[in-house]
Amino acid sequence: MHTEAFNTFKINISQLLGHINALDLHLQISNEQIAKWKKEKGDQAKHITLHVPGVDPKDAHKYKELFGAISISLSKADSLVSFVMLTTCKNALVTLIAVTEGYLRDIAAWVFRENPDAFKSNKEMLLTHKDALELGDYQSLLDKVLERIMSDITKPNIADSLDELFAKVCGWDTSGLSNDLTVLRNVSAIRNVVVHNQSEVDEIFLSMVSEPDKYTLGQKLVFSPQEIRSWTYAVIGLLRELDTIALSKCAK
């Protein structure tokens, strides 16, 4: 049994996993196809037609050798597949964090509806009599409270936002998690540097990850569908445990 928030998360994350699995298979087939062509045709092959995931093939002319079903020289096929893999993996990583942020919003709303006393220690989140008069209806009041909750708990790293909600605002014990926040904190840091710094390691990234010695300033981050899949399952396990805590604390 899970909350509505986790059930919505599961639907969204299942779609992401399906996309990652399809990408992994597609890249495997593409690499096998290229290897076969190289073995059979060698330097004689001038162009091949390679189908790679990306935008609609009808828009391929806009991107030339980047997306769609395109004719490409065999010598460039490897680099193209690598480029598409990296680009698609980046998009999957951004989606993973976005879906997790969606869970944060949904679980905060669910907890407030089921057990508003969980937030009573934070007076800044409470509505005043003036708020009630101005907003009027219940949904507007709820939206205003949730806006204040999200403003209070949102941090640069989604793992810290979840920790803020569960451990600090609600005061629930999360020390016994078998899936701790470390993986999510690292993945969120990777997502941030991918989106905001062109995948290049900077000081902010090094301050966020658990093992900064593994990276060097200026390093370009590269990751595979397998890594995205592993991170995704780790996040699923973490949110399942957090959801169980929320459900037990708010059970009526």
C-alpha positions as CSV (number, residue, x, y, z in Angstrom):
1,M,0.0,0.0,0.0
2,H,1.3,3.5,-1.0
3,T,0.1,7.1,-1.1
4,E,-1.4,8.7,-4.1
5,A,1.8,10.6,-4.5
6,F,3.9,7.4,-4.9
7,N,1.4,5.8,-7.2
8,T,1.7,8.8,-9.6
9,F,5.4,8.6,-9.3
10,K,5.4,4.9,-10.2
11,I,3.4,5.6,-13.4
12,N,5.8,8.4,-14.5
13,I,8.9,6.4,-13.6
14,S,7.7,3.3,-15.4
15,Q,7.5,5.4,-18.6
16,L,11.0,6.6,-18.1
17,L,12.4,3.1,-17.5
18,G,10.6,2.0,-20.7
19,H,12.4,4.8,-22.6
20,I,15.8,3.9,-21.1
21,N,15.4,0.2,-21.9
22,A,14.4,1.1,-25.5
23,L,17.4,3.4,-25.8
24,D,19.7,0.7,-24.5
25,L,18.4,-1.9,-27.0
26,H,18.5,0.6,-29.9
27,L,22.1,1.6,-29.2
28,Q,23.1,-2.1,-28.9
29,I,21.5,-2.8,-32.2
30,S,23.1,0.3,-33.8
31,N,26.6,-0.6,-32.5
32,E,26.2,-4.2,-33.7
33,Q,25.1,-3.0,-37.1
34,I,28.0,-0.6,-37.5
35,A,30.5,-3.3,-36.4
36,K,29.0,-5.6,-39.0
37,W,29.2,-3.0,-41.8
38,K,32.8,-2.2,-40.9
39,K,33.7,-5.9,-41.0
40,E,31.9,-6.5,-44.3
41,K,32.7,-3.3,-46.2
42,G,35.7,-1.8,-44.5
43,D,36.8,1.4,-46.2
44,Q,34.6,0.7,-49.2
45,A,31.5,1.9,-47.4
46,K,30.8,5.5,-48.2
47,H,27.4,6.1,-46.6
48,I,25.0,4.1,-44.5
49,T,21.4,4.9,-43.3
50,L,21.4,4.8,-39.6
51,H,18.2,5.1,-37.5
52,V,18.9,6.8,-34.1
53,P,16.5,8.0,-31.4
54,G,15.7,11.7,-31.2
55,V,13.4,14.1,-32.8
56,D,10.8,13.3,-35.5
57,P,12.7,12.0,-38.6
58,K,10.9,14.7,-40.7
59,D,12.9,17.3,-38.8
60,A,16.2,15.5,-39.4
61,H,17.2,18.0,-42.0
62,K,17.4,20.7,-39.3
63,Y,20.0,18.7,-37.4
64,K,21.8,17.1,-40.3
65,E,23.9,14.4,-38.6
66,L,22.4,14.6,-35.2
67,F,19.0,13.1,-35.1
68,G,16.4,11.0,-37.0
69,A,16.9,8.5,-39.8
70,I,19.9,9.8,-41.7
71,S,22.5,8.9,-44.3
72,I,26.0,9.2,-42.7
73,S,29.5,8.2,-43.6
74,L,30.5,5.0,-41.8
75,S,33.6,6.7,-40.3
76,K,31.3,9.1,-38.4
77,A,28.7,6.5,-37.3
78,D,30.4,5.7,-34.0
79,S,30.7,9.3,-32.9
80,L,27.0,9.9,-33.9
81,V,25.8,7.0,-31.8
82,S,27.9,8.2,-28.9
83,F,26.5,11.7,-29.2
84,V,22.9,10.5,-29.4
85,M,23.4,8.2,-26.4
86,L,24.8,11.0,-24.3
87,T,22.1,13.5,-25.3
88,T,19.3,11.0,-24.6
89,C,20.8,10.0,-21.3
90,K,21.0,13.6,-20.3
91,N,17.3,14.0,-21.1
92,A,16.5,10.9,-19.1
93,L,18.5,12.2,-16.1
94,V,16.6,15.5,-16.2
95,T,13.3,13.6,-16.4
96,L,14.3,11.4,-13.4
97,I,14.9,14.5,-11.2
98,A,11.7,16.2,-12.5
99,V,9.6,13.1,-11.6
100,T,11.2,13.0,-8.2
101,E,10.4,16.7,-7.7
102,G,6.9,15.9,-8.7
103,Y,6.7,13.3,-5.9
104,L,8.0,15.9,-3.4
105,R,5.2,18.3,-4.3
106,D,2.6,15.5,-4.3
107,I,3.7,14.0,-1.0
108,A,3.8,17.4,0.7
109,A,0.2,18.0,-0.4
110,W,-0.9,14.5,0.7
111,V,0.7,14.9,4.1
112,F,-1.0,18.3,4.7
113,R,-4.4,16.9,3.7
114,E,-4.0,13.7,5.8
115,N,-2.2,15.1,8.8
116,P,-1.9,18.9,8.9
117,D,-0.5,18.7,12.4
118,A,2.8,17.5,10.9
119,F,3.4,21.1,9.9
120,K,2.3,22.8,13.1
121,S,5.8,23.4,14.4
122,N,6.5,25.7,11.5
123,K,4.5,28.9,12.1
124,E,5.6,30.5,8.9
125,M,3.6,28.0,6.9
126,L,0.4,28.7,8.8
127,L,-2.3,31.0,7.3
128,T,-3.5,34.1,9.1
129,H,-7.1,35.2,9.5
130,K,-6.4,37.8,6.8
131,D,-5.3,35.0,4.4
132,A,-8.5,33.1,5.1
133,L,-10.7,36.2,4.3
134,E,-8.8,37.1,1.1
135,L,-8.6,33.6,-0.3
136,G,-12.1,32.5,0.6
137,D,-12.5,28.9,-0.7
138,Y,-10.8,25.8,0.6
139,Q,-8.8,25.0,-2.5
140,S,-7.3,28.5,-2.6
141,L,-6.3,28.1,1.1
142,L,-4.8,24.7,0.4
143,D,-2.8,26.0,-2.6
144,K,-1.5,28.9,-0.5
145,V,-0.3,26.6,2.3
146,L,1.4,24.3,-0.2
147,E,3.0,27.2,-1.8
148,R,4.5,28.2,1.5
149,I,5.5,24.6,2.3
150,M,7.3,24.2,-1.0
151,S,9.0,27.6,-0.7
152,D,10.3,26.5,2.8
153,I,11.5,23.1,1.9
154,T,12.9,23.6,-1.6
155,K,16.7,23.3,-1.8
156,P,19.1,23.3,-4.7
157,N,19.4,19.5,-4.4
158,I,16.2,17.5,-4.4
159,A,17.6,15.0,-1.8
160,D,18.0,17.9,0.7
161,S,14.4,19.0,-0.1
162,L,13.1,15.6,0.8
163,D,15.2,15.5,3.9
164,E,13.9,19.0,4.9
165,L,10.3,17.8,4.5
166,F,10.5,14.4,6.2
167,A,13.2,14.8,8.9
168,K,13.1,18.5,9.7
169,V,9.6,19.9,9.0
170,C,7.7,16.8,9.9
171,G,10.3,15.5,12.4
172,W,10.1,11.9,11.3
173,D,13.0,9.6,11.8
174,T,14.7,8.7,8.5
175,S,17.9,7.3,9.9
176,G,16.9,3.7,9.3
177,L,16.6,4.0,5.5
178,S,18.3,1.1,3.7
179,N,18.3,3.4,0.6
180,D,19.8,6.6,2.0
181,L,19.8,10.0,0.3
182,T,23.4,9.7,-1.0
183,V,22.6,8.4,-4.4
184,L,19.8,10.8,-5.1
185,R,22.0,13.7,-3.8
186,N,24.8,12.7,-6.2
187,V,22.4,12.2,-9.1
188,S,20.8,15.6,-8.5
189,A,24.2,17.2,-8.4
190,I,25.0,15.6,-11.8
191,R,21.7,16.8,-13.2
192,N,22.4,20.3,-12.0
193,V,25.8,20.5,-13.7
194,V,24.5,18.9,-16.9
195,V,21.7,21.6,-17.1
196,H,23.5,24.6,-15.8
197,N,27.2,24.0,-16.7
198,Q,27.2,22.0,-19.9
199,S,28.1,18.8,-18.0
200,E,31.4,20.3,-16.8
201,V,32.4,19.7,-13.2
202,D,32.6,22.9,-11.1
203,E,33.1,23.8,-7.4
204,I,29.4,23.6,-6.6
205,F,29.2,20.1,-8.0
206,L,32.3,19.0,-5.9
207,S,30.7,20.4,-2.8
208,M,27.5,18.4,-3.3
209,V,28.7,14.9,-4.2
210,S,29.7,12.3,-1.6
211,E,33.0,11.5,-3.2
212,P,34.4,14.6,-4.8
213,D,37.9,13.0,-5.1
214,K,36.5,11.0,-8.0
215,Y,36.2,14.1,-10.1
216,T,38.4,17.0,-11.3
217,L,37.5,20.6,-12.1
218,G,36.5,21.0,-15.7
219,Q,35.9,17.3,-16.2
220,K,33.1,16.5,-18.7
221,L,30.5,14.1,-17.2
222,V,29.5,11.1,-19.4
223,F,27.1,8.3,-18.3
224,S,25.4,5.4,-19.9
225,P,21.8,4.0,-20.1
226,Q,22.9,1.4,-17.6
227,E,23.9,4.0,-15.0
228,I,20.7,5.9,-15.5
229,R,18.7,2.7,-14.9
230,S,20.7,1.9,-11.8
231,W,20.1,5.4,-10.4
232,T,16.5,5.2,-11.2
233,Y,16.0,2.0,-9.3
234,A,17.9,3.5,-6.3
235,V,15.5,6.5,-6.3
236,I,12.5,4.2,-6.5
237,G,13.7,2.3,-3.5
238,L,14.4,5.5,-1.6
239,L,11.0,7.0,-2.3
240,R,9.2,3.7,-1.5
241,E,10.8,3.8,2.0
242,L,10.0,7.5,2.5
243,D,6.4,6.9,1.4
244,T,6.0,4.0,3.9
245,I,7.1,6.4,6.6
246,A,4.6,9.1,5.5
247,L,1.8,6.5,5.3
248,S,2.5,5.1,8.8
249,K,2.7,8.6,10.3
250,C,-0.5,9.8,8.7
251,A,-2.6,6.6,9.0
252,K,-6.1,7.3,10.4
